[in-house]
Amino acid sequence: VQLQASGGGLVQAGGSLRLSCAASGTTFGLNAVGWYRQAPGKQREVVARISSDRTPNYADAVKGRFTISRDNAKNTLSLHMNSLKPEDTAVYYCAIGIVYWGQGTLVTVSS
């Protein structure tokens, strides 16, 4: 199983980014998938998850700003991030369940 995350970068506060995650080697469509993040000196935390039937759940810190989506036909997962804040700065990881993890993509939000 391989997960390849992309789309991170440097953005000013208030800006937007779109993260993508491509999965291979697994029955992607049958599993809940999600985005997690880890800021320097902090534990990894869930950002958003989406079930196999496309029901999303969001961390309180990102509700109303981030949107998670999935394309089961293409085995891809996306995270649209709007109104970014400096506290959103972290390495973002995509995951299938909590078993398979991508390599992470860095998001840096400048104030």
Buried (B, 14 or more C-beta within 10 A) or exposed (E): EEBBBBBBEEBEEEBEBEBBBBBEEBEBEEBBBBBBBBBEEEEBEBBBBBEBEEEBEBBEEBEEBBBBEBEBEEBBBBBBBBEBBEEBBBBBBBBBEEEBBBEBBEBBBEE
